[in-house]
């Protein structure tokens, strides 16, 4: 017997009011659909197909290897989607068909496994849960405790709407039974669609349908609005943060720490509030990050300190310091013990071991050696209006405050530049480069100015 999985992902998500297909909305760095496919993969199915419709090409191009799209056109309901998928599978008699909606990112593999294990001896099994406010969900109808059908919310009577047990669009079917039930569907409902829920009623009339309860209704929460998306995203963050804290990561306030799924942390990391770590960001043991740090696709080394700063495609070495209010753009690399301090911006720049850029500087397309100090207000003038050019600063260099380094230019080891200089030529090792106009003074200027002002008045 094979396990075949049908993921229903053809819907528009009208209430989202977006051209983005609903299943592609992100939660913690993954799409809704990707979270569902991860849960499904935990069962090691023999085949997985995703039914696509609205934005079919955009959805299909996100699918992992081995997962096949099936186009539903037009979109005539969940039953019609199952028909399209089943037709693409060929012979399914004796197989288990697991049907999962593509907008339930909190589903766990163990919950899906319990559903599949509840099928033998029945024509169908469905996940159910109880909700204090079941509005919008199909109600599970029972007679003598036996499932006899599901009625959609918009087609339910007042008495049926009072039922708190709901179906959550997740089913396991015996293949031949599903095929027979789908053949008997008709669009006799308020929307003129083929409901997969009606297949449950047809199967219950001639066989057994089992309800498999889910204790926590949040796990099976579908998404039809931005409000529901935010609720689910909060729960995903809670799960991610709880797992990292269990692994040895300290968080002062986990409700205000935002970690995407691909982020990697080592035990001993300390995270303060308003930390946002995205993409492939990695943080080493003993690093202290936050408050108020945004880092995407970056690495923060062991024992580093980063606060009130933005990192994008940057690498922060062991024991290095960043911030407050620093912006490290792509291609930035701080070696061990380096510093990019207050109001410092870097791009495509290497800051060597022990070198410091303490404050108020812009370094673009630059290489700085070891143990050098870059004075406040220093700028590498890397763009001539057509091309970018590189600045190279050696070891143990002292760059005076407010120095303009007009690239391409090289400052040799142990060299100095005077404050306020505009450096346009290479500076030899050990030399002092100063470029200033002579200071001029006008004696008695203040008194003369005061007299002129009085005469005009």
KOLTI-342121 format. One record per residue (C-alpha): x, z, y; residue number from 1; residue in three letters. Coordinates in Angstrom, 1 decimal, always signed. Each point is the difference from the previous one (the first is absolute). Layout:
<pts>
{{X Z Y} NUM ala};
...
</pts>
This chain:
<pts>
{{+0.0 +0.0 +0.0} 1 unk};
{{+1.3 -1.0 +3.4} 2 unk};
{{-0.5 +1.7 +3.4} 3 unk};
{{-0.9 -2.5 +2.7} 4 unk};
{{-0.3 +1.2 +3.6} 5 unk};
{{-2.2 -1.6 +2.7} 6 unk};
{{+0.7 +1.1 +3.5} 7 unk};
{{-2.7 -0.9 +2.5} 8 unk};
{{+1.6 -1.0 +3.3} 9 unk};
{{-2.2 -2.8 +1.4} 10 unk};
{{-1.9 +1.9 +2.6} 11 unk};
{{+0.2 -0.6 +3.8} 12 unk};
{{-0.3 +3.6 +1.1} 13 unk};
{{-2.4 -0.8 +2.8} 14 unk};
{{-0.1 +3.5 +1.4} 15 unk};
{{+3.8 -0.2 +0.5} 16 unk};
{{-0.6 -2.6 +2.7} 17 unk};
{{+3.3 -1.8 -0.8} 18 unk};
{{+1.2 -3.3 -1.3} 19 unk};
{{+2.4 +1.8 -2.3} 20 unk};
{{-1.5 +0.2 -3.5} 21 unk};
{{-1.1 +3.6 -0.6} 22 unk};
{{+2.2 +0.5 -3.1} 23 unk};
{{+3.1 -0.9 +2.1} 24 unk};
{{-0.4 +2.9 +2.4} 25 unk};
{{+3.1 +2.2 -0.3} 26 unk};
{{+0.1 +3.6 -1.1} 27 unk};
{{+3.4 +1.7 +0.0} 28 unk};
{{+1.9 -3.3 +0.0} 29 unk};
{{-2.0 -1.6 -2.8} 30 unk};
{{-3.2 -2.0 +0.0} 31 unk};
{{-3.2 +1.5 -1.4} 32 unk};
{{+0.3 -2.6 -2.8} 33 unk};
{{+3.6 +0.9 -0.8} 34 unk};
{{-1.0 +3.6 -0.5} 35 unk};
{{-2.7 -1.0 -2.4} 36 unk};
{{+2.3 -2.4 -1.9} 37 unk};
{{+2.5 +2.9 -0.3} 38 unk};
{{-2.6 +2.2 -1.6} 39 unk};
{{-1.1 -2.8 -2.3} 40 unk};
{{+3.6 -0.7 -1.0} 41 unk};
{{+0.2 +3.6 -1.3} 42 unk};
{{-2.2 -1.1 -2.9} 43 unk};
{{+2.3 -2.9 -1.0} 44 unk};
{{-2.9 -2.5 -0.3} 45 unk};
{{+0.4 -3.2 -1.9} 46 unk};
{{-1.3 -2.0 +2.9} 47 unk};
{{-1.0 +0.6 +3.6} 48 unk};
{{-1.9 -2.4 +2.2} 49 unk};
{{-1.0 +0.5 +3.6} 50 unk};
{{-3.2 -1.6 +1.2} 51 unk};
{{+0.6 -1.4 +3.5} 52 unk};
{{-2.4 -1.5 +2.5} 53 unk};
{{+0.3 +0.8 +3.7} 54 unk};
{{+3.5 -0.8 +1.1} 55 unk};
{{+0.8 -1.1 -3.6} 56 unk};
{{+3.4 -1.5 +0.7} 57 unk};
{{+1.1 +3.0 +2.0} 58 unk};
{{-1.0 +2.4 -2.7} 59 unk};
{{+1.4 -2.1 -2.8} 60 unk};
{{+3.5 -0.3 +1.6} 61 unk};
{{+0.3 +3.8 -0.1} 62 unk};
{{-0.6 +0.3 -3.8} 63 unk};
{{+2.9 +1.2 -2.1} 64 unk};
{{+1.4 -2.1 -2.8} 65 unk};
{{-2.2 -0.1 -3.1} 66 unk};
{{-3.2 +0.6 +2.0} 67 unk};
{{-2.2 -3.1 +0.3} 68 unk};
{{-2.5 -0.8 +2.7} 69 unk};
{{-3.5 -1.4 -0.8} 70 unk};
{{-2.0 -1.5 +2.9} 71 unk};
{{-3.6 +0.9 +0.5} 72 unk};
{{-1.7 -2.6 +2.1} 73 unk};
{{-2.5 +0.6 +1.3} 74 unk};
{{-0.1 +3.8 +0.0} 75 unk};
{{-3.4 +0.9 -1.6} 76 unk};
{{+0.6 +3.6 -0.9} 77 unk};
{{+1.9 +2.1 -2.4} 78 unk};
{{-1.7 -1.4 -3.0} 79 unk};
{{+0.8 -3.5 +1.1} 80 unk};
{{+3.7 +1.1 +0.5} 81 unk};
{{+0.1 +1.3 -3.6} 82 unk};
{{-1.5 -3.3 -1.3} 83 unk};
{{+2.8 -1.9 +1.7} 84 unk};
{{+2.7 +2.3 -1.4} 85 unk};
{{-1.5 +0.1 -3.5} 86 unk};
{{-0.1 -3.8 -0.1} 87 unk};
{{+3.7 -0.2 +0.8} 88 unk};
{{+0.9 +2.4 -2.9} 89 unk};
{{-1.4 -2.0 -2.8} 90 unk};
{{-0.9 +1.8 -3.2} 91 unk};
{{-0.4 +3.8 +0.6} 92 unk};
{{-2.2 +1.1 -2.9} 93 unk};
{{+1.4 +3.3 -1.2} 94 unk};
{{+2.2 +0.5 +3.1} 95 unk};
{{-0.4 +2.8 +2.5} 96 unk};
{{-0.8 -1.3 +3.5} 97 unk};
{{+0.9 +2.4 +2.8} 98 unk};
{{-1.6 -0.8 +3.3} 99 unk};
{{+1.5 +1.7 +3.1} 100 unk};
{{-0.8 -0.6 +3.7} 101 unk};
{{+3.0 -1.0 +2.1} 102 unk};
{{-0.8 +2.5 +2.8} 103 unk};
{{+0.5 +3.4 -1.9} 104 unk};
{{+3.6 +0.9 +0.6} 105 unk};
{{-0.3 +3.6 -1.1} 106 unk};
{{-0.9 -0.9 -3.6} 107 unk};
{{+2.5 +1.6 -2.5} 108 unk};
{{+1.1 -1.7 -3.2} 109 unk};
{{-1.1 +3.0 -2.0} 110 unk};
{{-3.5 -0.3 +1.3} 111 unk};
{{-0.1 -3.7 -1.0} 112 unk};
{{+1.4 +0.9 -3.4} 113 unk};
{{-2.8 +2.6 -0.6} 114 unk};
{{-2.5 -2.7 +0.9} 115 unk};
{{+1.5 -2.4 -2.6} 116 unk};
{{+0.2 +2.7 -2.6} 117 unk};
{{-3.7 +0.8 +0.6} 118 unk};
{{-1.1 -3.6 -1.0} 119 unk};
{{+0.3 -0.1 -3.8} 120 unk};
{{-3.4 +0.0 -1.6} 121 unk};
{{-1.7 -1.0 +3.2} 122 unk};
{{-0.8 -3.2 +1.7} 123 unk};
{{+1.2 +1.3 +3.4} 124 unk};
{{+1.4 +3.0 +1.7} 125 unk};
{{+0.0 +0.7 +3.7} 126 unk};
{{+1.7 +2.5 +2.4} 127 unk};
{{-2.5 +2.2 +1.8} 128 unk};
{{+0.3 +2.8 +2.5} 129 unk};
{{-2.2 +2.2 +2.0} 130 unk};
{{-0.1 -0.2 +3.8} 131 unk};
{{-1.6 +2.2 +2.5} 132 unk};
{{-0.8 -3.1 +2.0} 133 unk};
{{-0.4 -2.9 -2.4} 134 unk};
{{-1.2 -2.5 +2.6} 135 unk};
{{+1.3 -3.5 -0.7} 136 unk};
{{+0.7 +0.6 -3.7} 137 unk};
{{-2.0 -1.1 -3.1} 138 unk};
{{-1.9 +2.9 -1.6} 139 unk};
{{+0.4 +0.7 -3.7} 140 unk};
{{-3.4 +0.1 -1.6} 141 unk};
{{-0.3 +2.1 -3.2} 142 unk};
{{-2.8 +0.8 -2.4} 143 unk};
{{+0.5 +3.1 -2.2} 144 unk};
{{+3.6 +0.0 +1.2} 145 unk};
{{+0.6 -3.5 -1.2} 146 unk};
{{+1.2 -2.7 +2.5} 147 unk};
{{-2.7 -2.6 +0.3} 148 unk};
{{+1.1 -1.9 +3.0} 149 unk};
{{+1.4 -0.1 +3.6} 150 unk};
{{-2.1 -0.7 +3.1} 151 unk};
{{+1.7 -1.2 +3.1} 152 unk};
{{-0.5 +2.2 +3.1} 153 unk};
{{-1.8 -2.7 +2.0} 154 unk};
{{-2.4 -0.7 -2.9} 155 unk};
{{-0.6 +3.6 -0.9} 156 unk};
{{-3.3 +1.9 +0.5} 157 unk};
{{-0.1 +3.2 +2.0} 158 unk};
{{+0.0 +2.0 -3.3} 159 unk};
{{+3.0 -2.0 -1.3} 160 unk};
{{+1.9 +0.6 +3.2} 161 unk};
{{-0.2 +3.7 -0.6} 162 unk};
{{+2.2 -0.4 -3.1} 163 unk};
{{+3.6 +1.3 +0.8} 164 unk};
{{+1.7 -1.5 -3.1} 165 unk};
{{+1.4 -3.4 +1.0} 166 unk};
{{+1.7 -2.9 -1.6} 167 unk};
{{+3.3 -1.0 +1.6} 168 unk};
{{+0.3 -3.7 -1.2} 169 unk};
{{+2.6 +0.8 -2.7} 170 unk};
{{-1.0 -0.9 -3.5} 171 unk};
{{+1.3 -0.6 -3.5} 172 unk};
{{-1.9 -2.5 -2.1} 173 unk};
{{+0.2 -1.4 -3.5} 174 unk};
{{+0.8 -3.7 +0.6} 175 unk};
{{-2.9 -1.6 -1.9} 176 unk};
{{-2.5 +2.5 +1.4} 177 unk};
{{+1.1 -0.7 +3.5} 178 unk};
{{-0.3 -3.8 -0.5} 179 unk};
{{-3.5 +0.4 -1.3} 180 unk};
{{-1.1 +2.3 +2.8} 181 unk};
{{+1.4 -2.3 +2.7} 182 unk};
{{-1.9 -2.9 -1.5} 183 unk};
{{-3.2 +2.0 +0.6} 184 unk};
{{+0.6 +0.8 +3.7} 185 unk};
{{-2.4 -1.3 +2.7} 186 unk};
{{+0.3 +0.3 +3.8} 187 unk};
{{-3.3 +1.9 +0.2} 188 unk};
{{+1.0 +2.5 +2.7} 189 unk};
{{+0.1 +0.6 +3.8} 190 unk};
{{+3.3 -2.1 +0.4} 191 unk};
{{-0.8 -2.8 -2.4} 192 unk};
{{+3.2 +0.8 -1.9} 193 unk};
{{+1.1 +0.5 -3.6} 194 unk};
{{+0.6 +3.7 -0.4} 195 unk};
{{+2.4 +1.3 -2.6} 196 unk};
{{-1.9 +3.2 +0.1} 197 unk};
{{-3.0 -1.9 -1.6} 198 unk};
{{+2.2 -0.8 -3.0} 199 unk};
{{+0.2 +3.8 -0.7} 200 unk};
{{-3.8 +0.2 -0.1} 201 unk};
{{-0.2 -3.0 -2.4} 202 unk};
{{+2.6 +1.5 -2.3} 203 unk};
{{-1.7 +3.4 +0.1} 204 unk};
{{-3.3 -1.5 -1.1} 205 unk};
{{+1.5 -1.1 -3.3} 206 unk};
{{+3.1 +2.2 -0.5} 207 unk};
{{+2.0 +2.9 +1.3} 208 unk};
{{+1.4 +0.4 +3.4} 209 unk};
{{+2.2 +3.0 +0.7} 210 unk};
{{+0.6 +1.7 +3.3} 211 unk};
{{+3.6 +1.3 +0.5} 212 unk};
{{-0.1 +2.7 +2.8} 213 unk};
{{+2.6 +0.2 +2.7} 214 unk};
{{+0.2 +3.5 +1.4} 215 unk};
{{+1.5 -0.9 +3.4} 216 unk};
{{-2.1 -2.6 +1.8} 217 unk};
{{+2.9 -0.8 +2.4} 218 unk};
{{+1.9 -1.6 -2.9} 219 unk};
{{-2.6 -2.7 -0.4} 220 unk};
{{-0.7 -0.5 +3.7} 221 unk};
{{-0.4 -3.7 +0.9} 222 unk};
{{+0.7 -1.3 +3.5} 223 unk};
{{-2.5 -1.8 +2.1} 224 unk};
{{+1.0 +1.2 +3.5} 225 unk};
{{+3.0 +1.0 +2.0} 226 unk};
{{-1.3 +3.6 -0.1} 227 unk};
{{+0.1 +0.0 -3.8} 228 unk};
{{+3.4 -1.7 +0.1} 229 unk};
{{+1.4 +2.8 +2.1} 230 unk};
{{-1.5 +2.6 -2.4} 231 unk};
{{+1.7 -1.6 -3.0} 232 unk};
{{+3.3 -0.5 +1.8} 233 unk};
{{+0.0 +3.7 +0.8} 234 unk};
{{-0.5 +0.9 -3.7} 235 unk};
{{+2.8 -2.5 -1.0} 236 unk};
{{+2.3 +1.7 +2.5} 237 unk};
{{-0.9 +3.4 -1.4} 238 unk};
{{+0.9 -1.1 -3.5} 239 unk};
{{+3.3 -1.5 +1.1} 240 unk};
{{+1.0 +3.0 +2.1} 241 unk};
{{-1.0 +2.4 -2.8} 242 unk};
{{+2.1 -1.9 -2.5} 243 unk};
{{+3.1 +0.1 +2.3} 244 unk};
{{-0.4 +3.7 +0.8} 245 unk};
{{-0.1 +0.6 -3.7} 246 unk};
{{+3.2 -1.9 -0.3} 247 unk};
{{+1.8 +2.2 +2.5} 248 unk};
{{-0.8 -1.5 +3.5} 249 unk};
{{-0.9 +2.5 +2.7} 250 unk};
{{-2.8 -0.8 +2.5} 251 unk};
{{-0.9 +2.3 +2.8} 252 unk};
{{-3.5 -1.6 +0.3} 253 unk};
{{-0.7 -2.5 -2.8} 254 unk};
{{-3.3 -1.1 +1.6} 255 unk};
{{+2.1 -1.5 +2.8} 256 unk};
{{+2.6 -1.8 -2.1} 257 unk};
{{-0.6 -3.7 -0.9} 258 unk};
{{+1.9 -1.5 -2.9} 259 unk};
{{-0.5 -3.4 -1.5} 260 unk};
{{+0.1 -0.4 -3.7} 261 unk};
{{+3.4 -1.7 -0.3} 262 unk};
{{+1.8 +2.6 +2.1} 263 unk};
{{+2.7 +2.0 -1.9} 264 unk};
{{+1.0 +3.6 +0.7} 265 unk};
{{+2.5 +2.3 -1.6} 266 unk};
{{-0.5 +3.7 -0.6} 267 unk};
{{+0.9 +2.1 +3.0} 268 unk};
{{-1.3 -2.4 +2.6} 269 unk};
{{-1.8 +1.7 +2.9} 270 unk};
{{-2.8 -1.8 +1.8} 271 unk};
{{-1.6 +1.2 +3.2} 272 unk};
{{-3.4 -1.1 +1.3} 273 unk};
{{-0.7 -3.5 +1.2} 274 unk};
{{+2.5 -1.6 -2.3} 275 unk};
{{-0.9 -3.6 -1.0} 276 unk};
{{+2.2 -1.4 -2.8} 277 unk};
{{-0.9 -3.6 -1.0} 278 unk};
{{+1.1 -2.8 -2.3} 279 unk};
{{+3.2 +0.6 -2.0} 280 unk};
{{+1.2 +2.9 +2.1} 281 unk};
{{+2.3 +2.5 -1.8} 282 unk};
{{+1.0 +3.5 +1.0} 283 unk};
{{+2.9 +2.0 -1.5} 284 unk};
{{+0.2 +3.6 -1.0} 285 unk};
{{+0.2 +2.5 +2.8} 286 unk};
{{-1.0 -2.5 +2.7} 287 unk};
{{-2.3 +1.4 +2.7} 288 unk};
{{-2.5 -2.5 +1.4} 289 unk};
{{-2.4 +0.5 +2.9} 290 unk};
{{-2.0 +1.0 +1.8} 291 unk};
{{-1.3 -3.4 +1.1} 292 unk};
{{+2.1 -2.5 -1.9} 293 unk};
{{-1.0 -3.5 -1.0} 294 unk};
{{+2.3 -1.7 -2.6} 295 unk};
{{-0.7 -3.3 -1.8} 296 unk};
{{+2.3 -1.5 -2.6} 297 unk};
{{+2.8 +2.3 +1.0} 298 unk};
{{+2.3 +2.5 -1.7} 299 unk};
{{+0.8 +3.5 +1.2} 300 unk};
{{+3.0 +1.6 -1.7} 301 unk};
{{+0.5 +3.5 -1.3} 302 unk};
{{+0.1 +2.8 +2.6} 303 unk};
{{-0.9 -2.4 +2.8} 304 unk};
{{-2.1 +1.1 +2.9} 305 unk};
{{-2.6 -2.4 +1.5} 306 unk};
{{-2.6 +1.0 +2.5} 307 unk};
{{-2.4 -1.6 +2.6} 308 unk};
{{+1.3 -3.4 -0.9} 309 unk};
{{-0.8 -3.5 -1.3} 310 unk};
{{+2.0 -1.7 -2.8} 311 unk};
{{-0.6 -3.5 -1.3} 312 unk};
{{+2.3 -1.5 -2.6} 313 unk};
{{+2.6 +2.6 +0.9} 314 unk};
{{+2.5 +2.0 -2.0} 315 unk};
{{+0.9 +3.6 +1.0} 316 unk};
{{+3.0 +1.4 -1.8} 317 unk};
{{+0.7 +3.4 -1.4} 318 unk};
{{-0.1 +2.8 +2.6} 319 unk};
{{-0.7 -2.5 +2.8} 320 unk};
{{-2.3 +0.9 +3.0} 321 unk};
{{-2.7 -2.1 +1.5} 322 unk};
{{-2.1 +0.9 +3.1} 323 unk};
{{-1.9 +1.3 +1.7} 324 unk};
{{-1.6 -3.2 +1.2} 325 unk};
{{+2.3 -2.5 -1.6} 326 unk};
{{-1.0 -3.5 -1.2} 327 unk};
{{+2.1 -1.4 -2.9} 328 unk};
{{-0.9 -3.6 -0.5} 329 unk};
{{+0.7 -2.3 -3.1} 330 unk};
{{+3.7 -0.3 -0.9} 331 unk};
{{+1.0 +3.4 +1.4} 332 unk};
{{+2.3 +2.1 -2.2} 333 unk};
{{+1.2 +3.4 +0.9} 334 unk};
{{+2.9 +1.2 -2.2} 335 unk};
{{+0.5 +3.6 -1.1} 336 unk};
{{+0.0 +2.5 +2.9} 337 unk};
{{-0.9 -2.6 +2.6} 338 unk};
{{-2.5 +0.6 +2.8} 339 unk};
{{-2.6 -2.1 +1.9} 340 unk};
{{-1.4 +2.5 +2.4} 341 unk};
{{-2.6 +0.3 +2.8} 342 unk};
{{-1.5 -3.3 +1.2} 343 unk};
{{+2.5 -2.2 -2.0} 344 unk};
{{-1.0 -3.4 -1.3} 345 unk};
{{+2.0 -1.9 -2.5} 346 unk};
{{-0.4 -3.4 -1.7} 347 unk};
{{+2.2 -1.7 -2.6} 348 unk};
{{+2.7 +2.7 +0.8} 349 unk};
{{+2.4 +2.0 -2.2} 350 unk};
{{+1.0 +3.4 +1.3} 351 unk};
{{+3.0 +1.3 -1.9} 352 unk};
{{+0.7 +3.3 -1.6} 353 unk};
{{-0.1 +2.9 +2.6} 354 unk};
{{-0.7 -2.3 +2.9} 355 unk};
{{-2.6 +1.0 +2.6} 356 unk};
{{-2.4 -1.8 +2.3} 357 unk};
{{-1.4 +3.2 +1.6} 358 unk};
{{-2.6 -1.4 +2.5} 359 unk};
{{-1.5 -2.7 +2.1} 360 unk};
{{+1.7 -3.0 -1.5} 361 unk};
{{-0.8 -3.4 -1.5} 362 unk};
{{+2.3 -1.4 -2.7} 363 unk};
{{-0.9 -3.4 -1.4} 364 unk};
{{+2.2 -2.1 -2.3} 365 unk};
{{+2.8 +2.5 +0.0} 366 unk};
{{+2.5 +1.6 -2.3} 367 unk};
{{+1.4 +3.4 +0.9} 368 unk};
{{+2.9 +1.5 -1.9} 369 unk};
{{+0.6 +3.7 -0.9} 370 unk};
{{+0.0 +3.0 +2.3} 371 unk};
{{-0.8 -2.0 +3.1} 372 unk};
{{-2.2 +1.3 +2.8} 373 unk};
{{-2.4 -2.3 +2.0} 374 unk};
{{-0.8 +1.4 +3.4} 375 unk};
{{-3.5 +0.3 +1.5} 376 unk};
{{-1.5 -3.3 +1.4} 377 unk};
{{+2.3 -2.3 -2.0} 378 unk};
{{-1.4 -3.4 -0.8} 379 unk};
{{+1.3 -2.8 -2.2} 380 unk};
{{-1.0 -3.1 +1.8} 381 unk};
{{-0.5 -2.1 -3.1} 382 unk};
{{-2.2 -2.9 +1.1} 383 unk};
{{+1.1 -2.7 +2.4} 384 unk};
{{-3.4 -1.7 +0.2} 385 unk};
{{+0.7 -2.3 -2.9} 386 unk};
{{+1.9 +1.9 -2.7} 387 unk};
{{+0.8 +3.5 -1.2} 388 unk};
{{+3.6 +1.2 +0.1} 389 unk};
{{+1.8 +3.0 -1.6} 390 unk};
{{+1.8 +2.9 +1.4} 391 unk};
{{+2.7 +1.7 -2.1} 392 unk};
{{+1.1 +3.5 +0.9} 393 unk};
{{+2.9 +1.6 -1.9} 394 unk};
{{+0.8 +3.5 -1.2} 395 unk};
{{+0.3 +3.0 +2.3} 396 unk};
{{-1.2 -2.0 +3.0} 397 unk};
{{-1.4 +1.7 +3.1} 398 unk};
{{-2.5 -2.2 +1.8} 399 unk};
{{-0.8 +1.4 +3.5} 400 unk};
{{-3.5 +0.6 +1.2} 401 unk};
{{-1.9 -3.1 +1.4} 402 unk};
{{+2.4 -2.5 -1.6} 403 unk};
{{-1.2 -3.6 -0.4} 404 unk};
{{+1.7 -1.7 -2.9} 405 unk};
{{-0.6 -3.7 +0.4} 406 unk};
{{+0.3 -1.6 -3.4} 407 unk};
{{+1.8 -1.5 -1.7} 408 unk};
{{+2.6 +2.8 +0.7} 409 unk};
{{+2.2 +2.3 -2.0} 410 unk};
{{+1.2 +3.5 +0.9} 411 unk};
{{+3.2 +1.0 -1.9} 412 unk};
{{+0.6 +3.3 -1.8} 413 unk};
{{+0.7 +3.0 +2.3} 414 unk};
{{-1.1 -1.9 +3.1} 415 unk};
{{-2.0 +1.3 +3.0} 416 unk};
{{-2.3 -1.6 +2.5} 417 unk};
{{-0.7 +1.5 +3.4} 418 unk};
{{-3.5 +1.1 +0.9} 419 unk};
{{-2.0 -2.8 +1.8} 420 unk};
{{+2.2 -2.8 -1.3} 421 unk};
{{-1.2 -3.5 -0.9} 422 unk};
{{+2.4 -1.0 -2.9} 423 unk};
{{+0.2 -3.8 -0.5} 424 unk};
{{+3.4 -0.3 -1.7} 425 unk};
{{+1.5 +1.6 -3.1} 426 unk};
{{+1.6 +3.4 +0.5} 427 unk};
{{+3.3 +0.5 -1.9} 428 unk};
{{+0.5 +3.1 -2.2} 429 unk};
{{+0.8 +3.2 +2.0} 430 unk};
{{-0.7 -1.6 +3.3} 431 unk};
{{-2.3 +1.1 +2.9} 432 unk};
{{-2.3 -2.7 +1.4} 433 unk};
{{-1.6 +0.6 +3.4} 434 unk};
{{-2.0 -2.5 +1.9} 435 unk};
{{-1.3 +1.3 +3.3} 436 unk};
{{-0.2 -1.0 +3.7} 437 unk};
{{+2.0 +2.3 +2.3} 438 unk};
{{-2.1 +2.8 +1.4} 439 unk};
{{-0.6 -0.3 +3.7} 440 unk};
{{-1.0 +2.7 +2.5} 441 unk};
{{-1.6 -0.3 +3.4} 442 unk};
{{+0.7 +3.2 +2.1} 443 unk};
{{-2.9 +1.3 +2.0} 444 unk};
{{-2.5 -2.3 -1.6} 445 unk};
{{-2.8 +2.6 -0.2} 446 unk};
{{+0.1 +0.8 +3.7} 447 unk};
{{+0.1 -3.7 +1.0} 448 unk};
{{-3.1 -0.6 -2.2} 449 unk};
{{-1.8 +2.8 +1.5} 450 unk};
{{+0.7 -1.2 +3.6} 451 unk};
{{-1.3 -3.6 -0.9} 452 unk};
{{-3.1 +1.5 -1.5} 453 unk};
{{-0.6 +2.1 +3.2} 454 unk};
{{+0.6 -3.0 +2.3} 455 unk};
{{-2.6 -2.1 -1.9} 456 unk};
{{-2.5 +2.8 +0.1} 457 unk};
</pts>
